C-alpha cells in the first residue's frame, strides 16, 4: 500500500496487524512473536512518516527498539542478533527521516549515523540481503541530506550511490 500512495490505508492495516500480533505475543511470548511485533511497529512507523506525522513515527520507532532490546534481553544468545540489529538500524533510519522532515536536522544526522553503524555490520554479515543493503543506501542518503551541501554530504551521497549500484548489479531481474 505504501508504494501505491495509500499511506492512510497502510497505517490502518498495519495497526490492525499490530493489534492481532500484540494479543498473540501476550498469549505466546516466543521470540518470533516479539520479532513480528517489532516489525509491525516498524510498518506503522514508516506509514506515519510517509503521512508527515514525525512525532508519532518517532514514538513507533522507539517502540521497535524497545521490543528489539526485550528480544535481546530474553534471548541473549539468539542467532538472530544481526537481524535484530538490522531492525534497530532501520528504526533509526525511519526516525531520522521523520526528524529531517520536521526540520530537526542535527538530531536526524545523529540517527542516520547510528543507523549506518548498525546496518553496515548487518550488510557485512548478510551481503546478499537486498533489503538491508537498500536500507544502508537510504541511511547514506539521509546522512547526505542532513549534512546539506558540505563535502561530507557529497561523500555520503557517493556511498549511497555505490550501494545502489551493487544492488542493481546483483539483481539481474531489475530493468536498467
C-alpha positions in Angstrom: 0.0 0.0 0.0 2.9 2.3 0.7 4.1 2.1 -2.9 0.7 3.0 -4.3 0.4 6.1 -2.2 -2.2 4.7 0.1 -0.4 5.6 3.3 -3.5 6.2 5.4 -4.8 2.7 4.5 -1.3 1.3 5.0 -1.4 2.7 8.5 -4.8 1.2 9.2 -3.8 -2.2 8.0 -0.5 -2.0 9.9 -2.3 -1.1 13.1 -4.9 -3.9 12.7 -2.0 -6.4 12.2 -0.2 -4.9 15.2 -3.3 -5.3 17.4 -3.5 -9.0 16.5 0.2 -9.6 17.0 0.1 -7.9 20.4 -2.6 -10.3 21.5 -0.7 -13.3 20.2 2.6 -12.2 21.8 0.9 -11.8 25.2 -0.6 -15.2 24.9 2.5 -16.9 23.5 5.7 -15.0 24.5 8.0 -16.5 22.0 10.9 -14.9 20.1 9.1 -15.0 16.8 6.1 -13.1 18.4 8.3 -10.3 19.6 10.1 -10.2 16.3 6.8 -9.9 14.4 5.5 -7.3 16.8 8.6 -5.2 16.3 8.3 -5.5 12.5 4.6 -4.5 12.7 5.6 -1.4 14.7 8.2 -0.6 12.0 5.4 -0.8 9.4 3.3 1.7 11.4 6.3 4.0 11.8 7.0 4.1 8.1 3.3 4.8 7.4 3.3 7.6 9.9 6.5 9.1 8.5 5.0 8.9 5.0 2.0 10.8 6.2 4.2 13.5 7.7 3.5 12.6 11.3 7.0 12.8 12.7 6.2 12.7 16.4 4.0 9.6 16.1 6.6 8.0 13.8 9.3 8.7 16.3 7.3 7.0 19.1 6.7 4.0 16.9 10.4 3.7 16.2 11.2 3.9 19.9 8.7 1.0 20.4 10.6 -1.0 17.8 13.8 -0.5 19.6 12.2 -1.4 23.0 10.9 -4.6 21.6 14.2 -5.5 19.9 16.0 -4.8 23.2 13.5 -7.0 25.0 14.2 -9.8 22.5 17.9 -9.4 23.2 17.3 -9.5 27.0 15.0 -12.5 26.8 17.1 -14.5 24.3 20.7 -13.2 24.6 22.2 -16.0 22.6 19.8 -15.8 19.7 21.3 -16.5 16.3 19.0 -13.7 15.0 21.0 -11.0 16.8 22.3 -9.4 13.5 18.8 -9.3 12.1 17.6 -7.7 15.3 20.4 -5.1 15.0 19.2 -4.5 11.4 15.7 -3.7 12.6 17.1 -1.4 15.2 19.1 0.3 12.4 16.1 0.6 10.3 14.2 2.2 13.1 17.0 4.8 13.4 16.7 5.3 9.7 12.9 5.9 9.7 13.1 8.2 12.8 16.0 10.1 11.1 13.8 10.8 8.1 10.9 11.8 10.3 13.0 14.3 12.2 14.5 15.6 8.9 11.0 16.2 7.6 10.2 18.2 10.7 13.4 20.4 10.5 15.4 18.7 13.3 18.4 18.3 11.1 21.1 17.8 13.8 19.0 15.2 15.6 18.4 13.5 12.2 22.1 13.4 11.4 22.8 11.5 14.7 20.1 9.0 13.9 21.4 8.4 10.4 24.9 7.8 11.8 23.5 5.3 14.3 21.6 3.6 11.5 24.7 3.4 9.4 26.7 1.9 12.3 24.3 -1.0 12.7 23.3 -1.5 9.0 27.0 -1.7 7.9 27.5 -4.6 10.3 24.3 -6.3 9.1 25.3 -6.0 5.4 28.8 -7.3 6.3 27.2 -10.4 7.9 24.5 -10.8 5.2 25.9 -9.3 2.0 23.1 -10.9 -0.1 20.3 -9.4 1.9 18.9 -6.8 -0.6 16.5 -5.1 1.9 19.4 -4.4 4.3 21.5 -3.1 1.5 18.7 -0.8 0.4 18.3 0.5 3.9 22.0 1.1 4.1 21.8 3.1 0.9 18.9 5.1 2.4 20.9 5.8 5.5 23.8 7.2 3.5 21.3 9.3 1.5 19.6 10.6 4.7 23.0 11.4 6.1 23.8 13.4 3.0 20.5 15.3 3.2 21.2 16.1 6.9 24.7 17.5 6.0 23.4 20.0 3.5 25.9 21.0 0.8 29.1 20.1 2.5 31.9 17.9 1.2 30.8 15.2 3.7 27.3 15.3 2.2 28.7 14.7 -1.2 30.7 11.7 0.1 27.6 10.3 1.8 25.7 10.5 -1.5 28.5 8.8 -3.2 28.3 5.9 -0.7 24.5 5.7 -1.2 25.1 5.5 -5.0 27.8 2.8 -4.6 25.4 0.6 -2.6 22.6 1.2 -5.1 24.9 0.3 -8.0 25.8 -3.0 -6.3 22.1 -3.7 -5.8 21.4 -3.2 -9.5 24.4 -5.2 -10.5 23.4 -8.1 -8.2 19.8 -8.1 -9.3 19.7 -9.2 -12.9 15.9 -9.2 -13.0 15.8 -5.3 -12.5 15.4 -3.5 -15.8 18.0 -0.9 -16.4 
